[in-house]
Amino acid sequence: MYAYSQEESNEERAEESLAGKRPLLCVLSLAWDPLPSGTGTTRKSPVGATLMCSNHASILDVYDYLKQILEAILFCHQRRVLHRDLKPQNLLIDEKGTIKVADFGLARAFGIPVRVYTHEVVTLWYRAPEVLLGAQRYSTPIDIWSIGCIFVEMINRKPLFHGDSEIDQLFRIFRTLGTPTEENWPHVAQLPDYKPSFPSWKENILHTLLPDMDNKGLDLLNVI
C-alpha cells in the first residue's frame, strides 16, 4: 500500500506541490525508533521529545530552532499553504539540529478572499484563540500562534497552555494574556463562541511564566 517511487524524496514531492507543479495531497515524515550507532544514517526525532529529554539545549539553541521553524512555515505561507497542526510532535530534528516540519495531513491551501474552514483543527494545546472562539475564516496567524506556544515550550520544557477542554484552554489563554475586548481585538464579540459572560482577566502575565527569557525573547514572543 501507498507505494511511492524511490527516485523522489518526500521533501522533493512537497516542494513540487507547494510550487504548484503537482496536486498537494499529504506529505508524511516518519520517525522510527533510534537507529543503532554506526549505521551511517541520520535519524530524526520529534522536537518535543528531544528537548524534554535534554538538559543541554541552550537559549541560543532554542532561538536557532525557532528560526528554522519560522523559515519553514514562511516557505509554506508564501505558497499559500496553512499547516494547521503545528506541535512539537510534528517537528522532526536530527542529530545535527536540523528541523523539518512533518505531517501535512490537515494542511489546506488558502487565498483571497479567505475561505471557510472547519474549526476542528490543531491539537488543543496549540490552537489559536480565534479558532477556539469558533472562527471559520482564518489564515496564517493560526500557524504563528502555534509556533509561539512551541517557542515557550522549548524554553520552559512544558506546554504553555495545557487545557483539557476547549473552554478550559480558552480560559488558560485569557488568564495569562488577559480577556480580549473590542478595544484590543476588534470584532471579537462577533465570533460565534464568544460570550459576554466570560471572566474578565485584565493583565498580561506571560512574562512571569518565563523567568529565563531575556527582553528580546519576550519582545519577539509578543510580536508572535
C-alpha positions as a printed Julia matrix, in Angstrom:
224×3 Matrix{Float64}:
   0.0    0.0     0.0
   0.96   3.61   -0.54
   3.9    2.74   -2.76
   5.94   5.71   -3.97
   8.78   5.99   -6.43
  12.11   5.79   -4.63
  13.58   8.29   -7.08
  11.9   11.23   -5.37
  12.04  12.13   -1.68
   9.09  13.37    0.39
  10.73  16.78    0.51
  11.04  16.93   -3.29
   7.4   15.93   -3.71
   6.37  18.55   -1.17
   8.36  21.29   -2.9
   6.75  20.44   -6.25
   3.29  20.51   -4.65
   3.91  23.85   -2.96
   5.25  25.28   -6.21
   2.02  24.25   -7.96
   3.69  21.65  -10.17
   1.61  18.81   -8.78
  -1.51  18.41   -6.59
  -0.98  18.86   -2.85
  -2.05  15.62   -1.22
  -0.3   14.66    2.01
   3.39  14.51    2.84
   4.32  12.44    5.86
   7.71  12.01    7.51
   8.07   9.08    9.87
  10.4    8.99   12.89
  11.36   5.4    13.6
  12.97   4.03   16.75
  16.56   5.2    17.32
  18.97   3.56   14.92
  21.99   1.68   16.21
  25.19   3.71   16.23
  27.45   3.24   13.26
  24.67   2.81   10.69
  25.71   5.96    8.89
  22.09   7.14    8.85
  20.94  10.36   10.47
  17.76   9.72   12.42
  15.07  12.28   13.2
  13.07  12.56   16.42
  10.19  14.84   17.44
  11.44  18.18   18.76
   9.33  17.85   21.91
  10.76  14.5    22.96
  14.3   15.61   22.14
  14.16  18.81   24.18
  12.28  17.32   27.11
  14.96  14.66   27.48
  17.87  17.08   27.07
  19.44  19.37   29.61
  21.91  20.7    27.09
  19.74  22.85   24.81
  20.74  26.45   25.48
  18.67  29.55   24.83
  20.74  30.03   21.66
  19.79  26.53   20.51
  16.13  27.36   21.09
  16.42  30.57   19.05
  18.05  28.58   16.25
  15.23  26.03   16.32
  12.67  28.84   16.31
  14.36  30.47   13.31
  14.26  27.2    11.37
  10.58  26.63   12.19
   9.64  30.18   11.18
  11.56  29.89    7.91
   9.86  26.58    7.11
   6.39  27.96    7.77
   7.2   31.16    5.84
   8.05  28.9     2.91
   4.61  27.27    3.21
   2.71  30.53    3.71
   4.41  32.17    0.73
   2.99  29.31   -1.31
  -0.45  29.73    0.29
  -0.41  26.6     2.42
  -1.59  26.5     6.04
  -0.16  23.65    8.09
  -2.95  23.79   10.71
  -1.43  21.24   13.1
   1.9   22.58   14.3
   3.05  20.96   17.53
   6.36  19.56   18.83
   5.46  16.05   17.68
   5.23  17.3    14.09
   8.65  18.95   14.12
  11.46  16.49   13.48
  15.05  17.18   14.47
  18.17  15.25   13.54
  21.43  14.86   15.41
  22.82  17.96   13.69
  19.98  20.14   15.0
  18.25  20.46   11.62
  14.47  20.7    11.9
  11.9   19.58    9.35
   8.16  20.16    9.52
   6.18  16.92    9.22
   2.59  15.68    8.88
   0.69  17.87    6.45
  -2.46  15.79    6.88
  -4.54  18.82    7.94
  -2.81  21.3     5.61
  -5.0   23.41    3.34
  -4.42  25.9     0.55
  -5.61  29.44    1.23
  -6.21  32.51   -0.89
  -8.01  35.84   -1.07
 -10.76  36.09   -0.01
 -10.13  33.81    2.96
 -12.3   30.72    2.62
 -14.41  28.97    5.25
 -12.65  26.17    7.14
 -13.63  23.82    9.93
 -12.55  24.93   13.41
 -11.8   21.34   14.47
  -8.11  21.69   13.66
  -4.82  21.99   15.51
  -4.1   19.95   18.62
  -5.87  21.67   21.52
  -2.8   22.99   23.38
  -1.55  24.8    20.26
  -4.91  26.03   18.94
  -5.29  29.78   18.35
  -7.97  31.66   20.34
  -9.89  32.7    17.22
 -10.3   29.03   16.33
 -11.37  28.21   19.9
 -13.93  31.01   19.6
 -15.45  29.35   16.55
 -13.93  31.37   13.7
 -14.41  29.62   10.37
 -12.4   32.11    8.35
  -8.8   32.18    9.42
  -5.39  32.35    7.86
  -1.67  32.31    8.61
  -1.93  33.68   12.19
  -3.16  30.3    13.43
   0.18  28.71   12.48
   2.1   31.6    14.04
   0.16  31.21   17.31
   1.14  27.53   17.41
   4.78  28.46   16.87
   4.6   30.92   19.77
   3.3   28.16   22.03
   6.07  25.83   20.85
   8.68  28.56   21.46
   7.62  28.89   25.1
   7.51  25.12   25.49
  11.09  24.84   24.25
  12.14  27.4    26.86
  10.16  26.01   29.81
  10.24  22.3    28.86
   6.48  22.12   29.41
   3.37  23.23   27.48
   2.27  26.84   27.92
  -1.49  26.24   27.78
  -2.38  22.64   28.63
  -6.17  22.71   28.78
  -8.31  19.58   28.99
 -11.26  21.04   27.04
 -11.86  23.91   24.62
 -13.29  26.21   27.28
 -10.51  25.33   29.74
  -7.95  26.02   27.02
  -9.57  29.36   26.25
  -9.65  30.42   29.9
  -6.0   29.43   30.39
  -5.12  31.74   27.49
  -7.26  34.58   28.87
  -5.87  34.1    32.39
  -2.34  34.53   31.04
  -2.79  37.16   28.32
  -5.93  38.92   29.51
  -9.5   38.51   28.29
  -9.85  40.11   24.83
 -12.05  43.16   24.39
 -13.3   45.14   21.42
 -10.54  47.66   22.17
  -7.62  45.24   21.83
  -9.31  42.75   19.46
 -11.83  44.48   17.17
 -14.91  42.38   16.34
 -14.01  39.62   18.82
 -17.56  39.77   20.19
 -18.85  38.73   16.76
 -17.1   35.35   16.85
 -19.63  32.51   17.2
 -18.47  31.16   20.56
 -17.62  34.46   22.26
 -19.66  35.1    25.41
 -20.01  38.48   27.16
 -20.13  36.5    30.4
 -16.52  35.32   30.04
 -14.44  36.08   33.17
 -12.54  39.34   32.8
  -8.81  38.92   33.33
  -7.15  42.3    32.9
  -3.39  41.73   32.93
  -0.9   40.05   30.64
   1.24  37.94   33.0
   3.11  35.96   30.34
   6.48  37.37   31.41
   6.06  35.89   34.9
   5.97  32.41   33.37
   9.27  32.93   31.56
  11.92  33.82   34.14
  14.71  32.51   31.91
  13.75  34.52   28.82
  15.51  37.81   28.08
  13.77  41.01   26.97
  14.49  40.36   23.29
  12.83  36.98   23.56
   9.79  38.49   25.29
   9.54  41.18   22.63
   9.69  38.54   19.91
   7.05  36.44   21.65
   4.71  39.4    21.98
   5.05  40.05   18.25
   4.29  36.41   17.5
